[in-house]
Amino acid sequence: MKHFTAPSDVPGVPELVQKALNVKRNPRRYAQLGKDKTLGLFFFNPSLRTRLSTQKAAQTLGMSVMMMNFNKDGWQLETEEGVVMDGGKAEHVKEAAAVVGQYCDIIGLRTFAKLENAAEDYKETFIQQFKQYAGVPVISLESEIRHPLQSLTDLLTIEDYRIKNSQTHKPKVVLTWAPHVKALPQAVANSFVEWTKQMDYDLTITHPQGAELSTEFTEGVNIEYDQKKALQDADFVYVKNWSSFANYGQVIGAPDWTITAEKMALTNEARLMHCLPVRRNLVVADEVLDSPQSIVIEQAGNREIAAQAVLQEILLHLNSGKSLSDLSESLII
């Protein structure tokens, strides 16, 4: 695996989820796999879980880590081709990405949708241009339209709980929209749908009219506009807000979509999931977040495991495609 930006970069989604489960059983098994390698983490927007979990995963594998808030500490980057740079942007992404690639063996990049122009956001400009010009593997720590590390984490969490509960039936997984006070990107929701479609799950998306995601991601997925009907007999309920795609970036008003204990009672004692941060009593009620059904903290903890599984795969690519068994004698501590 050379890059990690979408499921198309991954040889097999179920296989990567299984790898992550194996990592969770023994997270320090390959503690020297990343020795003498450097991971650069570059953020264009705030991060808590993504930043800390990826740093911890890299350090567990013996990597050095460099971090930079690009939007605060770096030059403003130009991305257009052939432009006369006589404005406020001092450096072109061609040079910036190539220079960063001189210092880092792997680059992790986090960007955010501007929510002004769907066509522009859906190009994933920074991620794609770093892949083109950096000369080293690129990991998406979230792009304008995808959050693959979060999605791998989510699938790992579902599979882990299925194993713990000896669940053998196909789980019903519901992605439900929830209210919010500000416009949020579609990245987490898009990515969750894109990745979950690769698993043997019964997936339903539920949201108010006007909150449809791009059909690029939802084609073939059951969409239910009645939230209570969608929640019936669910095994996992993933709660997330996103702004309108059709009326791009607009906030959708539907305050009665908050997840409450009454709604969770409709499910098959479902586990509640959310990527965090979560606005209590707006997105999810306290009584649900603080209940045994909530697995949001364990889900967040799995971010480190997912990041390590991805880093292992990319480090193996850098080691000329050798398998872990080929390297195991020198790596296991």
C-alpha positions in Angstrom: 0.0 0.0 0.0 1.6 3.2 -1.2 -0.9 5.9 -0.1 -3.9 5.9 2.3 -6.5 8.4 1.1 -9.5 6.3 0.1 -10.6 2.6 -0.1 -9.2 2.4 -3.6 -5.7 2.7 -2.1 -6.2 -0.4 0.0 -5.8 -4.0 -1.4 -8.9 -5.1 0.6 -10.9 -3.2 3.3 -12.0 -6.3 5.3 -8.4 -7.5 5.3 -7.1 -4.2 6.6 -9.8 -4.3 9.3 -8.6 -7.7 10.3 -5.0 -6.4 10.4 -6.1 -3.7 12.7 -7.8 -6.2 15.0 -4.5 -8.1 15.0 -2.6 -4.9 15.9 -5.0 -4.3 18.8 -4.2 -7.7 20.2 -0.5 -7.0 20.3 0.2 -3.3 19.5 3.9 -3.4 20.2 4.7 -6.5 18.2 6.5 -4.6 15.5 8.0 -1.9 17.6 11.1 -1.4 15.3 9.3 -1.5 11.9 9.6 2.3 11.6 13.2 2.6 12.9 15.1 5.4 11.2 11.9 6.6 9.4 10.3 10.0 9.8 6.6 10.8 9.7 5.6 14.4 9.1 2.1 15.5 10.3 0.9 18.7 8.7 -2.4 20.3 9.8 -4.4 23.0 8.0 -7.1 22.8 10.7 -7.5 21.8 14.4 -7.1 18.3 15.6 -7.0 16.4 18.8 -7.6 12.6 18.3 -6.1 12.5 14.8 -3.0 14.3 15.8 -2.3 12.5 19.1 -3.3 9.0 17.9 -1.2 9.1 14.8 1.8 10.4 16.6 1.5 7.7 19.3 1.1 5.0 16.6 4.2 6.2 14.8 6.3 6.3 18.0 5.1 2.8 18.9 6.6 1.7 15.6 9.9 3.4 16.3 9.4 6.4 14.0 10.4 9.9 14.5 7.6 12.4 14.2 7.6 16.0 13.0 4.4 18.2 13.3 3.5 21.5 11.9 0.4 23.7 11.8 0.7 24.7 8.2 -1.9 27.4 8.2 -0.2 29.2 11.1 3.5 28.3 10.8 4.0 27.9 7.1 3.6 30.1 4.0 0.3 30.4 2.3 0.3 27.9 -0.5 -0.7 28.5 -4.1 -2.3 25.5 -5.8 -3.2 26.8 -9.3 -1.0 26.0 -12.3 0.6 28.8 -14.3 -0.5 31.6 -12.0 1.5 34.8 -11.5 2.1 34.7 -7.8 1.8 38.4 -7.2 -0.8 38.1 -4.4 -0.7 36.9 -0.7 0.5 33.4 -1.4 4.2 33.1 -1.1 4.9 29.5 -2.0 3.6 27.0 -4.5 2.5 23.6 -3.4 4.9 22.1 -6.0 7.9 23.2 -4.0 6.3 22.9 -0.5 5.3 19.3 -1.1 8.6 18.3 -2.7 10.6 19.9 0.1 8.6 18.2 2.8 9.2 14.9 0.9 12.9 15.5 1.4 12.5 15.5 5.1 9.9 12.8 5.7 9.5 9.2 4.6 5.7 9.4 5.1 3.5 12.5 5.1 0.2 12.8 7.0 -2.0 15.7 5.8 -5.2 17.2 7.2 -7.3 19.7 5.4 -10.8 20.9 5.7 -13.6 21.8 3.3 -14.3 25.5 2.8 -18.0 24.7 2.2 -18.2 27.5 -0.4 -17.9 25.5 -3.7 -18.6 21.8 -3.9 -16.7 21.3 -7.1 -13.6 22.8 -5.6 -13.8 20.9 -2.3 -14.5 17.6 -4.0 -11.2 17.9 -5.9 -9.3 17.3 -2.6 -6.7 19.6 -4.0 -4.0 19.6 -1.3 -4.1 15.8 -0.8 -3.9 15.1 -4.5 -1.1 17.6 -5.1 0.9 16.3 -2.2 0.5 12.8 -3.6 1.7 14.2 -7.0 4.7 16.3 -5.9 6.0 15.0 -2.5 7.6 11.8 -3.9 6.7 9.8 -0.7 3.6 8.1 0.6 0.7 10.3 1.8 -1.8 9.5 4.5 -5.1 11.5 4.6 -5.7 12.7 8.2 -8.9 14.1 6.7 -9.5 15.8 3.4 -12.3 18.1 2.3 -14.5 15.1 1.5 -13.1 12.0 3.2 -11.7 10.9 6.6 -10.4 7.4 5.9 -8.5 6.9 9.2 -11.7 7.6 11.1 -13.6 5.2 8.9 -11.0 2.4 9.4 -11.3 3.1 13.1 -15.1 2.8 12.9 -15.1 -0.6 11.2 -12.4 -1.8 13.6 -14.7 -0.7 16.5 -17.8 -2.5 15.0 -15.9 -5.7 14.4 -14.3 -5.7 17.8 -17.7 -5.4 19.5 -19.1 -8.1 17.3 -16.4 -10.4 18.5 -16.8 -9.5 22.1 -20.5 -10.1 21.9 -20.2 -13.3 19.8 -22.4 -11.6 17.2 -22.6 -13.8 14.1 -25.6 -12.2 12.2 -25.1 -9.4 9.7 -25.2 -6.2 11.8 -27.6 -3.5 11.0 -25.6 -0.2 11.0 -27.4 3.1 10.9 -25.7 6.4 10.1 -28.0 9.1 11.4 -27.8 12.8 10.8 -28.1 15.0 13.9 -28.6 18.8 14.5 -25.7 21.2 14.8 -25.2 25.0 15.2 -22.7 25.4 12.4 -22.0 24.1 8.9 -19.8 20.9 9.0 -18.2 19.1 6.1 -19.6 15.8 4.7 -16.2 14.1 5.1 -16.8 11.7 8.0 -20.2 10.7 6.7 -19.0 10.3 3.1 -16.1 8.2 4.2 -18.1 6.0 6.7 -20.5 5.1 3.9 -17.7 4.5 1.4 -15.9 2.2 3.7 -18.9 0.4 5.2 -20.1 -0.5 1.7 -17.1 -2.8 1.5 -18.2 -4.8 4.5 -21.0 -7.4 4.9 -23.3 -5.0 6.8 -26.9 -3.9 6.5 -26.3 -0.1 6.2 -29.0 2.5 6.4 -28.6 6.3 6.2 -31.2 8.4 7.8 -31.5 12.2 7.6 -34.1 15.0 7.0 -35.1 16.0 3.5 -32.4 18.3 2.1 -29.5 16.5 4.0 -28.7 14.1 1.2 -25.0 13.3 0.7 -23.4 13.1 -2.7 -24.6 10.2 -4.8 -20.9 9.5 -5.5 -20.9 8.0 -2.0 -24.5 6.8 -1.4 -25.3 5.0 -4.6 -26.9 1.6 -3.7 -27.4 2.4 0.0 -30.8 2.4 1.7 -31.8 6.0 2.7 -34.7 6.4 5.2 -36.1 9.8 6.0 -38.0 8.6 9.0 -35.4 8.4 11.8 -37.4 6.3 14.2 -38.1 3.8 11.4 -34.5 3.6 10.5 -33.4 3.0 14.1 -35.7 0.0 14.5 -33.5 -3.1 15.4 -30.2 -1.4 14.7 -27.1 -3.0 16.2 -24.9 0.1 15.8 -26.0 3.7 15.6 -23.4 6.2 14.2 -24.4 9.8 14.9 -22.9 12.6 12.8 -24.0 16.0 11.5 -23.2 17.3 8.0 -24.2 20.3 6.1 -26.2 20.3 2.9 -24.6 19.0 -0.3 -27.3 20.1 -2.7 -27.4 23.6 -1.1 -23.7 23.4 -0.5 -22.6 24.2 3.0 -25.9 25.4 4.3 -27.0 24.5 7.9 -30.1 22.3 8.0 -32.7 23.0 10.7 -34.2 19.9 12.2 -33.8 20.1 16.1 -35.9 17.0 16.7 -33.2 14.7 15.2 -31.2 14.7 18.5 -30.4 11.1 19.6 -32.2 10.4 22.9 -32.7 7.4 25.1 -36.2 7.1 23.8 -34.9 6.7 20.2 -32.1 4.3 21.3 -34.8 2.1 22.9 -36.1 1.4 19.4 -32.8 -0.4 18.5 -31.5 -3.8 19.3 -29.6 -2.5 22.3 -27.4 -0.8 19.8 -24.0 0.6 20.5 -23.7 4.4 20.0 -20.8 5.7 18.0 -19.6 9.2 17.2 -16.3 10.5 15.9 -16.0 13.3 18.5 -16.0 16.1 19.5 -19.7 15.9 20.2 -22.0 18.7 21.4 -24.0 17.2 24.3 -27.7 17.6 24.3 -27.7 18.9 20.8 -26.3 16.0 18.8 -26.7 13.3 21.5 -28.4 13.5 24.9 -26.3 13.1 28.1 -28.4 10.1 29.0 -27.2 8.3 25.9 -23.6 9.5 25.9 -23.2 8.5 29.5 -25.0 5.1 29.2 -23.4 1.7 28.7 -24.6 1.7 25.1 -22.1 4.5 24.3 -18.7 3.3 23.0 -17.4 6.7 21.8 -14.4 6.6 24.1 -13.4 3.1 23.0 -13.9 4.2 19.5 -11.6 7.1 20.0 -9.0 4.8 21.6 -9.1 2.7 18.4 -7.8 5.6 16.4 -4.2 4.8 17.5 -4.7 1.1 16.4 -6.1 2.1 13.0 -3.2 4.5 12.4 -0.7 1.9 13.3 -2.2 -0.7 10.9 -2.0 1.9 8.1 1.6 2.9 9.0 2.6 -0.8 9.1 1.3 -1.4 5.6 3.0 1.7 4.2 6.3 0.9 5.9 6.2 -2.6 4.4 5.8 -0.9 1.0 8.9 1.2 1.8 10.7 -2.0 2.7 10.3 -3.2 -0.9 7.0 -5.0 -0.2 8.4 -7.5 2.3 5.8 -9.2 4.5 5.8 -8.9 8.3 6.8 -12.5 8.5 9.9 -11.8 6.5 10.8 -9.0 8.9 9.5 -10.5 12.2 12.7 -12.0 13.6 14.5 -8.6 13.7 11.4 -6.6 14.6 9.7 -8.4 17.5 10.7 -7.2 20.9 
